[in-house]
Amino acid sequence: MTAKATTSATFEQDVLNAEGPVLVDFWAEWCGPCRMVSPVLDEIAAENPDKLTVLKLNVDENPDLAMKYQITSIPAMKVFEKGEVKTSIIGAKPKFALEQDLATYLK
């Protein structure tokens, strides 16, 4: 199961108005670490479908949102709940480290 994409056009509906926590992976095609973390996020999403929604946002295609959420380095992951950023994770990490960062949502 791969993470679904969100865009400037769908972000409000997909993320800000979502039921439950949503992790948004801010990434770009040219970013090596982004490609490393992507399958890990897909695994976490597949293992926790009822606890956490995982979406991807291409920062090159949606620069307005990258600017709004002050994305200065990627990969950057932000967990939104009720329209607000609750957790920010910067950089590629192994699965166990990401699961620790996301433990609040994966219980």
Summary of the structure (lengths in Angstrom):
residues: 107
radius of gyration: 12.4
end to end distance: 20.3
largest distance: 33.4
contacts: 312
relative contact order: 0.24
helix: 36%
strand: 25%
